[in-house]
Amino acid sequence: MLSLLIDTSNRPLSVALNLDGFTLAEINTTVKKTHSATVMDYIDKLFKMADMKKNDIGRIIVAKGPGSYTGVRIGVTVAKTLAYALGTELYSVSSLFVVAASCSRHGIVAPLFDARRGNVFGAVYNMKADSFTEELEPAYMSLEDLQTKLSSYDSSVILLDGQEKINTSVEDFVHAVPRISMVEQFEAALEKEDIHSLVPEYLRISEAERNWMEKNKS
């Protein structure tokens, strides 16, 4: 089966074509560009590189968040639009799990994205060669709470993008960016979605929503 995989959750962008779980072509970037201006061009390039057609797709897998509000929306919208137009199945995966799968490390790993004000989007996974256990589901939390959770393990590794601005202090970490081509090794991480009902997994309300709620308190 041919799979198209898409992750535009944060500054990095990762798209791939896998055939029966093995990568045919992938494009991974960490340059600061607007994903809406590049993602479709990159997807077209994947099909040219692999000498495949979009109608060959058996399923689309998209990183559904958490991450940048705009970035997550772009990926989910593109995936839903293509799945509908091509009549193909749609699957989602946590953007945090994409990072965990991409680093090829075994044992306890904690991918995180900066969420500002001392908070992070984080999760904890026990990664094995082709399986995993979710020790802490993706959540919006303080960095302190995540570190407390990790202290209960004999050894653990924090995964984050070292080039991304982090508003909290993380001294020991492993630089990791998404390669969404890697997630098909972990079928249990993929969730089949209804095209019309899939929504991004932001894990928190936006600042605009928060300001509106504060303004309209009774």
C-alpha positions as CSV (number, residue, x, y, z in Angstrom):
1,M,0.0,0.0,0.0
2,L,1.2,3.5,-0.9
3,S,1.0,6.0,2.0
4,L,1.3,9.8,1.9
5,L,2.5,11.2,5.2
6,I,2.3,14.9,6.2
7,D,3.6,16.8,9.2
8,T,3.5,20.6,9.3
9,S,3.0,20.9,13.1
10,N,5.9,23.2,13.8
11,R,8.8,25.0,12.1
12,P,10.1,21.7,10.6
13,L,8.1,20.3,7.7
14,S,8.2,16.6,6.9
15,V,6.4,14.8,4.0
16,A,7.0,11.3,2.7
17,L,5.7,8.5,0.4
18,N,6.0,5.0,1.9
19,L,5.3,1.8,0.1
20,D,4.3,-1.1,2.4
21,G,5.9,0.9,5.3
22,F,9.2,1.5,3.5
23,T,10.2,5.0,2.4
24,L,10.2,5.7,-1.4
25,A,10.8,9.4,-1.1
26,E,10.8,12.1,1.6
27,I,11.4,15.8,2.1
28,N,12.3,17.1,5.5
29,T,13.1,20.8,6.1
30,T,13.8,23.0,9.1
31,V,13.9,26.3,7.3
32,K,11.5,29.0,8.5
33,K,9.0,29.2,5.6
34,T,5.3,29.4,5.5
35,H,4.1,25.8,5.1
36,S,1.0,26.7,3.2
37,A,3.3,28.1,0.4
38,T,5.5,24.9,0.2
39,V,3.7,21.8,1.3
40,M,1.8,21.1,-1.9
41,D,4.9,21.8,-4.0
42,Y,6.8,19.3,-1.9
43,I,4.1,16.7,-2.1
44,D,4.1,17.0,-5.9
45,K,7.9,16.6,-5.9
46,L,7.5,13.4,-3.9
47,F,5.3,11.8,-6.6
48,K,7.7,12.9,-9.3
49,M,10.7,11.4,-7.4
50,A,8.9,8.1,-6.8
51,D,7.3,8.0,-10.3
52,M,3.9,7.5,-8.7
53,K,0.5,9.2,-9.1
54,K,-1.7,10.6,-6.4
55,N,-4.5,8.1,-7.4
56,D,-2.1,5.3,-6.3
57,I,-2.4,6.5,-2.6
58,G,-3.9,3.9,-0.3
59,R,-4.0,6.1,2.7
60,I,-2.9,9.5,4.0
61,I,-1.4,9.9,7.5
62,V,-1.2,13.4,9.1
63,A,0.3,14.7,12.3
64,K,-2.7,16.2,14.1
65,G,-0.9,18.2,16.7
66,P,-0.1,19.6,19.2
67,G,2.1,22.3,17.8
68,S,1.8,25.7,16.1
69,Y,-1.9,26.5,15.6
70,T,-1.3,27.6,12.0
71,G,1.1,24.7,11.3
72,V,-1.3,22.0,12.6
73,R,-4.2,23.5,10.7
74,I,-2.3,23.5,7.4
75,G,-1.3,19.9,7.6
76,V,-4.8,18.6,8.7
77,T,-6.5,20.7,6.0
78,V,-4.3,19.5,3.2
79,A,-4.7,15.9,4.4
80,K,-8.4,16.1,4.6
81,T,-8.7,17.8,1.2
82,L,-6.6,15.2,-0.5
83,A,-8.3,12.3,1.2
84,Y,-11.7,13.6,0.1
85,A,-10.6,14.4,-3.4
86,L,-8.9,11.0,-3.9
87,G,-11.4,9.0,-2.0
88,T,-8.7,7.4,0.2
89,E,-8.5,6.5,3.9
90,L,-7.3,9.1,6.4
91,Y,-5.2,8.4,9.5
92,S,-3.8,10.7,12.2
93,V,-0.9,10.5,14.6
94,S,0.3,12.7,17.5
95,S,2.9,15.2,16.4
96,L,4.8,14.3,19.6
97,F,4.9,10.7,18.6
98,V,6.3,11.6,15.2
99,V,9.3,13.0,17.0
100,A,9.6,10.0,19.3
101,A,9.5,7.6,16.3
102,S,12.0,9.8,14.3
103,C,14.8,9.7,16.8
104,S,15.3,5.9,16.6
105,R,16.0,5.6,20.3
106,H,14.8,2.8,22.6
107,G,13.7,3.2,26.1
108,I,11.9,6.2,27.8
109,V,11.8,9.3,25.6
110,A,9.9,12.5,26.2
111,P,9.3,14.6,23.1
112,L,8.3,18.2,23.8
113,F,7.4,21.4,22.1
114,D,7.6,24.8,23.7
115,A,4.2,26.1,24.8
116,R,5.5,29.4,26.4
117,R,5.1,30.7,29.9
118,G,7.1,27.8,31.4
119,N,4.8,25.3,29.8
120,V,5.3,22.6,27.2
121,F,3.4,20.1,25.0
122,G,4.8,16.8,26.1
123,A,4.4,13.1,26.2
124,V,6.4,10.1,27.5
125,Y,6.8,6.9,25.5
126,N,8.7,3.7,26.1
127,M,10.1,3.0,22.6
128,K,11.1,-0.4,21.2
129,A,12.2,-1.5,17.8
130,D,8.7,-1.8,16.3
131,S,6.4,-1.2,19.3
132,F,5.9,1.3,22.1
133,T,4.0,2.0,25.4
134,E,2.5,5.4,26.0
135,E,3.6,6.2,29.6
136,L,2.1,9.7,29.5
137,E,-0.4,10.8,26.9
138,P,0.2,14.0,25.0
139,A,-0.7,17.0,27.2
140,Y,-0.2,20.7,27.9
141,M,1.7,20.9,31.2
142,S,4.5,22.7,33.0
143,L,8.0,21.7,32.3
144,E,8.4,21.0,36.0
145,D,5.5,18.5,35.9
146,L,7.1,16.7,32.9
147,Q,10.5,16.5,34.6
148,T,8.8,15.1,37.8
149,K,7.3,12.4,35.7
150,L,10.6,11.5,34.1
151,S,12.3,11.4,37.5
152,S,10.4,8.2,38.3
153,Y,12.4,6.3,35.6
154,D,16.0,5.1,35.9
155,S,16.9,6.8,32.6
156,S,15.1,9.0,30.1
157,V,15.8,11.4,27.3
158,I,14.1,14.7,26.5
159,L,13.7,15.2,22.7
160,L,13.3,18.7,21.3
161,D,14.3,20.8,18.3
162,G,17.5,22.6,19.5
163,Q,17.1,25.2,16.8
164,E,13.6,26.3,18.0
165,K,13.3,29.1,20.5
166,I,12.5,27.6,23.9
167,N,11.1,29.9,26.6
168,T,11.8,27.4,29.4
169,S,15.2,26.1,30.5
170,V,16.0,22.6,29.4
171,E,19.7,21.7,30.0
172,D,19.9,18.1,28.9
173,F,18.2,17.1,25.7
174,V,18.7,15.4,22.4
175,H,18.1,17.4,19.3
176,A,15.2,15.8,17.3
177,V,13.1,16.9,14.5
178,P,10.2,15.0,12.8
179,R,10.6,12.4,10.0
180,I,7.1,11.3,9.5
181,S,8.2,8.5,7.2
182,M,9.1,6.6,10.4
183,V,5.7,6.3,12.0
184,E,4.4,3.4,9.9
185,Q,6.7,1.1,12.0
186,F,4.2,1.7,14.8
187,E,0.7,0.9,13.5
188,A,-0.8,1.2,17.0
189,A,0.1,5.0,17.0
190,L,-2.1,5.6,14.0
191,E,-5.8,6.4,14.3
192,K,-8.3,5.9,11.5
193,E,-10.3,9.1,11.1
194,D,-13.5,10.3,9.5
195,I,-12.5,12.9,6.9
196,H,-15.2,15.3,7.9
197,S,-14.9,15.1,11.7
198,L,-11.1,15.1,12.1
199,V,-10.0,18.3,13.9
200,P,-6.5,19.4,15.0
201,E,-5.4,18.4,18.5
202,Y,-4.3,21.7,20.0
203,L,-4.4,20.6,23.7
204,R,-5.1,24.2,24.8
205,I,-7.2,27.2,23.7
206,S,-5.5,29.9,21.6
207,E,-4.4,33.2,23.1
208,A,-7.2,34.9,21.1
209,E,-9.8,32.6,22.6
210,R,-8.3,33.1,26.1
211,N,-8.4,36.9,25.7
212,W,-12.0,36.7,24.5
213,M,-13.0,34.6,27.5
214,E,-11.3,37.0,29.9
215,K,-13.1,39.9,28.2
216,N,-16.5,38.3,28.3
217,K,-16.4,37.0,31.9
218,S,-19.7,37.7,33.6
